[in-house]
Amino acid sequence: MAVSGALARSDGKDYPGEMTVFVFLACLVASSGGLIFGYDIGISGGVTSMDPFLVRFFPSVYAKEQEVVETNQYCKFDSALLTLFTSSLYLAALIASLFASVVTRKCGRRMSMLGGGVIFLAGAILNGFAINIAMLIVGRIFLGIGVGFSNQAVPLYLSEMAPAKTRGMLNISFQLMITLGILAANLINYFTAKISGGWGWRLSLGLAAVPALIMAGGSLFLPDTPNSLVARGKEEEARAMLRRIRGTHDVGLEYDDLVAASEASKAIENPWKTLLERRYRPQLAMAILIPTLQQLTGINVVMFYAPVLFKTIGFGGTASLMSSVISGGVNMLATFVSIAAVDRLGRRKLLLEGGCQMIVAQFVLGTLILIKFGTDGVASISRPYAIGVVFCICVFVSAFAWSWGPLGWLVPSEIFPLEIRSAAQSMVVVFNMAFTFIIAQIFLMLLCKLKFGLFYFFGACELVMTLFVYFFLPETKGIPIEEMDRIWGRHWYWKRFVDDAAGAGNNRKVQMASNAV
């Protein structure tokens, strides 16, 4: 069974081939790498809102939480040690992604995913059986290494396996799995918090082993991408794999493009140094700015600390967990909008619409908190008011879920030429994890200091990122991944950095890029 269609060729015609069931299933299995990332995002905030967990590992935070309601609600959970528990994973992921770049390039995307799953499994076991802070932090570091490897390899794998016309849809399956992991974690937290005896937090942390086993086990059966096989000198295997994933023997043109890209990459001795060359300035800018701006949306304020945030603004313990379940469900369902629209409407339209919606939601949310809590952080909120807060958060989450959430991973994974692809994707993960770490580490402190103004700050960031997309991000839908370099030569700003002489003999690419920008 296959979905009829053809793959876009660089001369404006089409590569022969179809989007086969084999490709769909391979991408589905590979995207399970998103489960481990999403599960951890969802599980951390819920566990840190459970009283037995706080009593055992963070007694000072628990004592502050139990103070009378007149306590400044903005500052109840301001603890550097508590945020270190959450953010240590992302610092580990940042460092691991640099090593993952070498593994992904030399051993293939599949091996990076397999290694990431196994290491994440070890971290889940450590956290589930933790008896002190040291075990918790070491377990989180192992989880971070697993996340670093999977986030480096999975988006590349999906973009390289997918046909150009459905690359967006298949790549967003990674973000869909992230949202599924978040929702599953929120649901698990809601039920484990009710377990008598106070050991539910162990079950929440230990069940991270399930997505780890899914990813590691699935990786054993995955084929490697034709791009990776060619780059590692396995040309006949690459041709055979290309025939299998395209559902046709007529793959000569696409195979020739892969070989040409591979030959160019072999001439590169140091991909990291090459990435800094002037001709790759557009790709370098995107590798830095897209993941950075994705984290400056403030999404992790909601997804990491949703239960803590809801508890801070007046929700009860289980009510805060249920509110995070609702936002997690909206997050997952809204991702389907992106899957359905990304290859029809394109990347830019979704990013622009999502950005505008997030700006409005953040400013309304900040205003609602200002009205009720003011600057002293002392108030109680009614049920209708609380529902309004949850609604605003859901509006914000839905916008992120169909725009910057999936496209923050999709766009970088499809714009890098093969010679710098692995290094550039590591750069994406590094900046994503760096700003995830920074925001996770300082969020509770910022909430205490900036109060409602924190939401205005994120709204201002979203205004900047929406303007960035409007002026500097060209459209990439429907362009074969090995032809993507031509979009920069047609862009009003980035063309000044492109070496026109290098592409002068490749005029067949220009029309395709012209149609897409």
N, C-alpha and C positions, 0 to 999 in steps of 0.2 A: 504494500500500500504506500502511496506517495501523494504529496500535494503537487498538482501540476503547476508548472511555472518554469521560469528560466532565470539564470543568474546574470546580473548586469556585468557587461564587459566594458573594458576601458575605452573602447572606440564608439560607445553609444549604442552598440548592439547588445547581444546577450550571450553570456556563457551558456552552452547547452547544459541541461541538468534539471533536477527536481529537488524539492525539499523532502527528503525521505523520512520514513518512520525511524530508521536507524539513527539519523542525525537527531531527530526529536528526542528519542529515548536517551541517547548519549548526553545531550545537553541537559535533560531532566536530571539524570544521575549526577552529572558534574555540578549542577546548580545546588545540589544538596549541601555543598560547602557553605552556602549561605545560612543553613540551619544552625551551625555552630556559632556563627557570629550573632545571629538574631537571638538565639536562646540565651547567650550570655548577656546581651543588652537587656533583655526582658527580665532575667532572673535576678540581676544584681540589686536593682532598686527595690524589688519586692522583699528580698531577703533582709536588706538593711532596714526595712520598716517592721520586721518581726521582733517583738519584744524578747523572746528567748534568745535569739541571735545576738541582740544588742547587750542583754544581760551577761552573756558568756564572753563576748569579745570586746564590746564597747560600753562598759558600765557607765562611764561618765556621760555618754550621749543619752543613755537610757534615763539616767537621773535627771538630766535637763529636760527630757521629753515629758517626764512626770510632773514637772512644775505646774503651778496653777495656770489657768487659761490666760491670765493677764500677761504672761510671758510674751516677749516679742516673738511672734510666730515666724518672722523671717529668719531668725537666728537659732532656732531650736536644734537644728542638725548640723551646725557648723563645727565640723571636726576634721582635722587634717588626716588623722589616722583612718577615719571612716571613708573618706574620699580616696585615700591611698589604696584601700581594699578594692575599690571599683576601678581606679585609673591605672593601677600597676599592670593590668592586662594589656593596655593599649601602648604603654611604653615598651613592653616586651614584644608586642606585635610590630612596632616600628623597627626595632633592631633586627628582628627575625626576617622581615621582608627583604632586607639588604642581602642576607645570605640566601634567601629563597630565590632571588634573581639569578644567582649562579646555578643553583640546582635546576631551576626551570629551564634555563638556557641549555645546560649541558646534559641533563637527564630527561627532560621533557616535562610537560605540564602535569601529566598523570602522576609522576613520582612526587612532585611537590604536594599534590592533593593528598596522596596516600600518607606521606610523612606528616603533614599537618593534622590529619585525622588521628593518627596514632599518638602524637604528642598531646593533642587536645584531650584524648581519652585519659592519659596519665594525669593531667591536671584535674579532670573531673573526679577521679578516684581520690586524689589528695584532698580536694575541697570537701568531698562528701564525708571523709573520715577525719577532718581537721580537729585537732584538740587545742590548738593555740594559734595566735596571730601568724607566727612564722609559717606554719603549714598552709594557712589560708593564702598568704602572699606568694609562697612558692608555687602552690597550685594555680594561682592566678597567672603567674609568669608562664607556666606550661601552657595554660589556655591561650595566652597571648601569642606564644610561638606558633601554636596551631592556627590561630586566626591569621597571623602574618603570612604563613605559607599558603593558606587557602585563598585569602583575598588577593594574593599576588598572582596565583595560577588560574583560578576559576574564571574571572572575566576574560582573560586571554584565551583560554580554552573555548569558551562559548563564542567569542567573536571570530575565532579562526575556523571553527567547525560550521558555523551558520552560513547559509546563503545570504548574499548581500541584501536581497529584498525582504528577508525575514530576520535579519541579524538583530534588530532592535527587540523584537518580540522574544526571541530565544535568549538573548542576553539578560533581559529583564527578569527571566525566571530566577536568576541569582537573587535579585532584590525581593522577588516574591517569596523565596525560601527564607530570606532574612525576616520578612514580616511574619511568616508562618512560625518561625522560631520564637519571635517576640510574643506572639499571641499564645503559643503553647506554654511559654514560660509564665506569662501573666495568669493563665488559667491554673497552672500547677501551683503557683504561689498562693492563689486564692484558696485552694483546697488544703494545701499543706499547712497554711497558717492556722487552720482549725484543728489540726491533729493534737490530741491531748498528750501531755508529756513534754511538749516543747521541742521535739526533735524534727519537726517538719522541714526546717531549713536545711537539714542534712539531705533529705530526699530531694528538695529543690536543686541543691548544688550537685548532688550525685547523678541526677537524671541527665546532666549534660553528657554523660557517657553514651546516651542513646543516639543523638545526632552525630557524635564522633564515630560510633560504629557504623552508622549509615554511610557516612562520607568515606571512611577508610575501606569498608567492605565494597562499596560501589566502585571505588577507584581501581580495585583489583581487576575489574572487568571492562574498564574503559579502554578504548583505543586511543593512541596519541594522534594529534592533529597532523595533517599533511605538511603544514608550515614547519612544525617542530621536527618532523621526520626528515624533511629536506635539509633543514639547517644542521642536522646532525649527520648528514651524509647518507641517509637511508633513502635514496631516491626511488628505487623500485617499490619499496614499501609505501612511500608517499604517493606514487602514481596509483598503486592498487587501492590505497585508502581513499584517494580522491575519487576514483571511479565508484567506490562503494557508497560514499556519503552523498555523491551527486546523482547516483542512480543511472549513470550512463558511462559508456566507454569513450565518448567524445569529450575528453578533458584536456586535450592538448594545449589549447590557448591558456586556460587557467593554470595548468601545470607549468607552462613556460614562464608565466608571470611569477609563480612561486620560486622557480629556479633562479630567475633573474634577481629577485629580491634576496634570495639566499646568497648568491654570489656577491652582491653588494655588502651583505652583512659579514661575510667571511673576510672582506678587506678591512674590516674594522677591528683593530687590536684591542681597544679599550672603549666599550660602549658608553661608559660613564663620561669619559672625556669627549667622546663624539657628541653626546647629548648637549654639551655646552657650546658646540659650534653655532655660529650665527645662523646658518641655514635651518637649524632645528629650534630656533628661538620660539616660534609659535607653539610647537609641541611641548617645549620645556615650560612655557607659560601656562599651558593648559594642565600639564602634569602637576604644577604647583597650585594654581589658583582654583581649579575645579574642586579638588578634595578639600582645600582650605575653606572655600566658601560654603561647601556642603555642610561642614560642621558649624559654621557661623550662622546657619539658619536657626540654631537653637533647638534642633530636633532632639539632641541628646539630653537636653534639660527635661524634656518630656519622657523620652524612652528609658533613660537610666534611672531617673529619680521620680517617675510618675507617682508611685505610691507615696514617697516622701513628700513630693510637691503637694499632692492632694491632701495629705495629712497636715502639712504645714498651713494650708489655707482653710482648715477647719473640718475636713472630713474625718470620720472615725477610721479605725484601723482596717476593718474588712471593707468598709465603704471605699476607702482609698484604693484598695486592691481591685475591687470591682470596677472602679472608674478607669483604672489602667487597663483592665480587660477590655472595656468598651473602646478606649482609644487604640488598643492593639488590634481589635477587630476591624475598626475603621481603616487602620493602616494597611492591613492585608487586603481588604476588599477594594480599596482605592487603587492598589497596585494593578488590579485587573484593567482599570481604565487606561493606564499607561501601556500595558501589553496590547490592548486593542487599538490604541491610537498612534503609537510611536512610529510605526512604519507607514502610516497614512498621513498623519498631520506633520510628522517630522519632530526633531528634537527641540528646535528653537521655540515653536509655538507652545509646547508643553512647559518648557522652562519659564517662558515669559508669563503664561497664565498662572502657573503655580507660584511664581515669585510674587505677583501682585496679590494673590489670595493670601499668601503667608504674611505679607506686610499688613494687610487689613486685620487679619486675625491676631497678630501680635500686639498691635496698638489697642485693639478693643480689649484684649485680655489684660494688658497692663492697666488700662483705664478701669476695668472692673475691680481689679485688686486694689488700685489706688482709692477708689470710692469707698471700699469696705474697710481696708486696713490702714489707709493713710501712710504716714511715715513711721508711726510707732509700732505697727504690726500687731495691734491689739484689737480683736474683734471676734465675733462669731457670725456665721453666715447661715441664712435660711436655706431650706431645701430648694426652692425655686432659683435662688441666686446660685447655689452650687451647681444646679443643672445647667444654668447659663454658662458658667465657667467651663464645665465639661464640654458643652456644645462648641464653645470657641476653640478649645483645644482640639476637638475632633475636626473642625474646619481647617485648622492649621495642619494637623497630621495628614488629612486627606490630600491637601495641596502638595505637601512634601512627597507623599507616597506615589503620586503620579507625575512628579517632575524631578526635583533634585535628588530624591532618594534613589530611584533606579538609574536615572540619566547621569548622576554623578559617578557611577561605575561604568555605564555603557560608553559614553562619549570618549573618555580617556582610553578605554580598551580597544577602540576601533580606529584611532587616528595616528598611531605610531607605526612608522615603517619597521620592517623586521630587524634591521641592523641595530636599532635602539629599543626595540619593543620590550624586552624583558627588563632592562634597566629603567626605562621610563615608567613601566607599570610599578616597579618597586618604588619609584619616586612618588607615584600616586598614593601608594599604601603608606609610605613614610609620612607624607603630609597629612593624609587622612587620620592616621593614628596619632600623629603628634598633636594635632588640634583636638582630636577626641580626648587624648590624655589631658591636655591643658584645661579644656572645658570641664571634663569630669573632675579634675583636681580642684578647680577654683570655683565651680558653680555655687556650692553651698556658701562659700565665703562671699561671692559676689551678690548672692541673694540677700545675705545679711547686710552688706554694705549698700548696695544699689536699690534694694527692695523692689518695688514695682517697676523702677526704672530699668531693671534688667531686661524686661520684655520690650521696652522701647529701644534699648540698645540692639537687641536682635532684629527688631523691625527695621532699624536703620541699616544694619548689615544686609538684610534682604533687599532693601532698596538699591544698595550698591551692586549686589550680585545680579539683580535684574537688569540694571543698566549695562553691566559687563556683558551679559548675554546678548543684549540688543546690539551693542556696537562691535563686539569682538569675536563672537562665536559663529562661524559659518555653519550652514546646514550640512549634515553628513548622511542623511538617509539615502539608502539605495546605492551607495558608492562601494564598489569592491574594496576590501580592506587593504589590498596591496596597491590600490590606485589613489588612496586617500591623500597623498602628499600634494596633489594638484590643487586642492581647495584653497591652500594658503596662497598660491600664486595668483588667485583670482580675487582675493580679499583686499579691501581698500587699505587696510593697515598692514596686515601681515606680509603682503607681497614685497614690501621693502626688505624683508629679511631672507627671502627665498632666492636661491642662486638660479637665475633664469637660464644661464648657460647650461646648467646640468640637465635641464628638462627641455632644451630646445629641440632635441631630436625625438621627442616623445609627444608629438602634437596630437596623437590619437586620444590622449587623456583629457585634453583641455575642454572639449565639448561636454563631457560627462560632468566635470567639475562646475562648468558654467551653468548647467541646468540645475545643479543642486544648491548653489550659493544663493 
